[in-house]
């Protein structure tokens, strides 16, 4: 007997790879709950600046921020062919005193863009937490194996000796650089704020009867209510999609670092020096029972390749946003932004699992060192010969 869930496509990121926390972050409930919080913040700020919005309207909106009737929203969207207005009407149904004031003066990008910025900032924070955990795990490994000599490789050929622990610090350094990028993006990510349909704030100037000070105050108040210190100074209908490209650059940087680690480990496993964890009942190959395939690292590489393609996608989207905005970004961003975060989250889950269970084989490492030592000695012989008066 099959479940209806087996009769339709479902993203492997949701079914197999990403963490519950990251999946919850990009869920419709979280996204559209943020829209309602943004509408509450807007109404509160407008009322504080003198717009005649009844307290009862605000109270009803606050009461019904959660518990969205998604069936009602779907019915409205079938009628209106507009997702934001579907949610406006569904919110108005449960907060009737607020119906005239929900979304007052705003354009759809007030909730969609500001909501995406909130989601991306939290997504960056979730990735940051995982990177910190990885650094702690790799630091323990590096300390444990800091004195174990191993072949270094340049050009993928045996070179001077390093240690097993020192090599791990190369992986750590990449993550430290990623951490700096994540911290920078989290700290500097701006809010779109309250900008109107083309970025001129004309609708809000009309609402406040030409009072520019109140329009500026509205922009600042809403940002503060949503936890942002700054808003973008200039926008079209949307914030510049370059911001998406900058965020996905930081996200894809994490994926690239993980892919470098995974590639190194796949080769070390082929050499027999270090292996990713292999569980008691795990099957390496359906045909070759002796195989211990590095499937976790291979999956990291596979997912990283996908994430890196999405960074390019974000720049391409930014490049074709004509004038104040075009809508060809919308469907693309619904895919590219969440999936970049979900796939990178999945990569870090795998990375953490591998890093916590690395199996080092010192005997194999030493045997490979012994095989190459006679050739390594030639460098020292040359130096001594020159010191004795010879020609290098």
N, C-alpha and C positions, 0 to 999 in steps of 0.2 A: 504494500500500500504506500502511495506517495503523498507527500504533503503538497498543498497548493504552492508553497514556497519554492518547490522544486520545479515549477512550471514556468518560472520567469527568471531573467538574468538578475543576479545580485553581485555587487562589486566584491571581488576577493579582499579588498582592503577592509570591508565591513565584516565579511564572513570569516576571514582567516588571519589577517595580519595586524591591523591597528588595535590600539588599546581602547578599553572602555571609555576612559576619560577623554581621549581625542575624538572618538566617535560621538560621545555625548555633546562635546563642544560644537560640532558641525551639524548637529541634528536640527530638524525643523522646529522642535520645541524650544531649543535654546535660541536659535536665530530669531524666531518670531516673538519669543518672549522679550528679546532685546528691543524689537520694534516697539512693543507696547511700553517698555520702560523709557524709550526715547520719546514717545508721544506724551507720556506723563511728565518727563523733564521739560519738554517744550511748553506744555500747558502751565506747569508750575511757574516757569520763568516768565512766560507772558503775563500771567496773573500778577506776579511780583512786580512787574514793570508797568502795571496799570490797565491791562486788558481786562474787561469785565467778564471774567470766567468765574462762575459760582463755585464756592468751596465744595458743594455737593458733587459737582462734575468731577473735580479733582479726586474726591474721596471714592467715587464709583470707579474711576480709572485705576486708582491704586488697588482697590479691592479685587479687580479682575485682571491684573497683570498676568497671572498664571491661570491655568485651566482653560486654555484656548480650545474652542470647539472647531476642530479641523474639518469636520464634515460640513459645518455651516460655511467655513471659509471656502471649501472646494465648490460648494454650490454657487456661492457668490462669484467665484472666479470663472465658472462655466458661463455665467451670465455676462460678466463685465470684461472678460479676457484681460484682466489686470490684477496681478497678485496683490499689490499694495492696497488698492481700493477694496479688494475682497476682505483684507484684514481690517481696514478702517470700518467697513460696515459691520463685520462680525464683532469688533470691539464696541461699536456704538450700540449693538443689540443688548449687550450686557451692562453697558454704562450709558443709559439713555439720556441722562442729564448732561453728559459730555458730548453727545452726538454732534452738536454744532461746532465744537471746538477741537475735536480730534484732528490733528494734522493741519491746524490753522496756519496759513501762510506758507506751508512747506511744499516741497516737491518730493517725488518718490525717493530721490536719492538722499533725502534727509535720513530716512530709515535704512535704506539699503546700503549706502556708503558708510554712514556712521556705524551701522551694525557690523559691516565687514571689518572695519578698523578695530572694533572691540573684539571681534572673534580672532583676528590675526594677532592682536597683542596678547591675548590669552593663549593662543596656540604657540607663540614664541616662548611664553613663560613655561608652558608644559615641556617643550623641547629642551629648554634651558635646564629644567630639573633633571631630565634624563641625561643630558651631557655631564652635569655635575656628578651624577651617580656613576657614570662610566669612568670619569677621571679618577674617582676614588678607587674603583675596582682595578683599573690599570696601574694606579700608583702602588697598590698592594702587590700586584704581580711584578712590577719593576723592582721593587725593593727585595722581593724574595729571590729574584734571579739576577740581581745586579752583578754578581761575581762569576756567572757561568759563561765562559768564553764560547763564542760561536762565530762561524764564518760571516763576515760582512759581504755584501754583493754590490758591485757597481757594474752597470751594463748587463745585469743579471749573470755576472760571472764572479767566481770566488775572488774576494779582495782581502784587505786587512781584517784582522779580528775585531769584533765588537763584543758585546755581551748580550745575552738574551734580554736582560733587564733594560739595557741601554736602547735596544731596538724598540721596546715598548714605549720609551719616552718620545720617539718619533711620532707614534700614533697619538700620544697624549698632547704633544705640542700642537698638532693640527686641531685637536678639540679645544685647546686653550684659545687658539686664534678664532675658532668658530664662536666660542663663548663671548669673546670681545665683540664680535659682529652682532650676536643676539642681544647682548646688553645694550649696544648702541641703538639698535632698532627699537627695542622696548622703550628705552629712555627718550627717544626723539620722535617716535611715531606720532604724527599730529592727528587731531580730530578734524573731520570735515566741518563740523559745526553747522550753523544755520545760515545758509548761503543763497537760497532761492533757486529759481529755475535756470538762470544762466550765470549765476555767481554775482549778480549785481545787488542782491538783497532788496530788489524793488518792492516785492510783496510785503516785506517786513517794514520797509520805510512807509508804505501806505498804511499798514496796521498801526504804526506809531506816529502817523500824521507828520512824516518828514523829520522825525527826531533821530538824527544819526547816532547820538549818544546812546539812546535806548536800544537801537539795533546792535551796536557794538556790545552793549551790556548783555543783550540776549544771547549773542554768540558765546560770550565768555561764561555766562551763567549755565547754559546748557552743557558746555564742555566740562565745567567743574562738577556738575551733578553726575556726569557720566565718568568722572575720574580722569580727565585729561587736563594737563596744564596748558597746552597750546592748541590752537586751531591753525589750519592752513590759511595764510594771509590772502591768497588768490585762488579762485577756482572757476571752472565753468559750471555746468550742471553737476558734474562729478568732480571729485578730487582727481588730480593728475594720476593717471594709471602708471606713471613712473614709480609711484610709491609701492604699488603692487610688485613691480619688477625688482625694486630694492629689497622688499621683504622676501620675495622668493629667491633672490640671490643669497641672502643669509641662510635660508632654509636649505637650498641646494648645496651650499657650502658644507653643511653638516653631512648631507648625503654623500658628497664627494670624499670627505674625510673617512667616513665609514667604508666606502668602496675601496679606498686605498688600503685600509686595514684588512679588509676581506680578501683583496687580491694578494697581499703579502702572505696572509695565513694560508690561502689555498696553495701557494707555492711551497711554503714551509711544510704543509701537510704532504705534498707530493714528495718532498725530500725526506719525509719521515721524522722531522725535527720537532714540530709542534702541531698538535691537532686540535680542532674544535671538539667540544664534548660529544660523546657518542653514547647514547642511552642503552640500558641493558637489553631491551627488546627491539631496539632500532634496527631497521633493515637498510643496508647500504645500497643494495642492488637486487632487483627481482631475479636476476640470472646468475650473478656472481656473488656468492655468499660471503666471500672474503673481503669484499669492498667496504671501505670506510670513506664514503664520499663526503666532501665538505659542503653539505647541502645548505647549511645555514648561511655560510659565507657566500655561496653561489646565489642564494636568495637576496642577500644584501646587495650584491652587485646588480642583480636583475632589477630590483626596486630602485636602486640609485640611478640607473640608466634612465628610468622613467621620470624620476624627479628632475634630473638634469635637463631633460627635454622640456619640462614645464617652465624652467627659468627662461629659456629662449622664447617660449610661447608668450610669457608676460611682456617681454620687450616688444614682440611683434604686435601685441594688442595695443600697447601704448603708442606705437608708431602710427597707427591708423585711426586714432581718435580725433576726427576732424573738428576743428573749431571748438565749440563749447561742449559737445559730446556726440557720439553716435552710439546706437544700441547694439552694434555687433560685438561689443565687449561682454554683454550680459550673459548669454548662454555659455560662452567660453569660460568666464570667471566662475560660474557656478560649478564647473568641473575642475578647472586648473588650480584654483586656490585651495579648496578643501582637500583635493587629492594630493597636492604637494605636501601639505601638513600631515595627512593621514599616512602617506607612504613613508615619509621621513620618520614619523613616529614609529611605524612598523620596523623600519631599519634599526632604530635605536633599541627597540625591544629585543631584536635579534642580536645586535651588537652586545647588549648587556648580558644576554644568555651565554654567548660565546666567551666573552671576556671573563666571566665568573667561573668558567669551567675549562679553561685552556689546559691541555695535557702536554707537558714538556717531556721529551725523551732525551735525557742527557747523554746516554751511551751512544745514540745515533749521532747527536751533535758532535761529540768528541771524536767519533770515528771519521766524520766528514772533515773535521779540523785536521786530524792526523794525516788524512790523505793529501791535504793541500799544503801542509807546513813546509815540505821541502821547497816548494815553489815560492812561498812567502819569504823564505830565507834569502832569496836572491837579492832582494832590496837591501838588506843589511850587508850582504857581501859586497855589493857595489859601493856602498858608503865607506866601508872599511878599506876597500881597494883604493879609492880616491884619497882617503886620509894617508895612505901609505905611499902616495905619489903617482898612482895610476891615472889613466885617462878614462873618464866615465864612458 
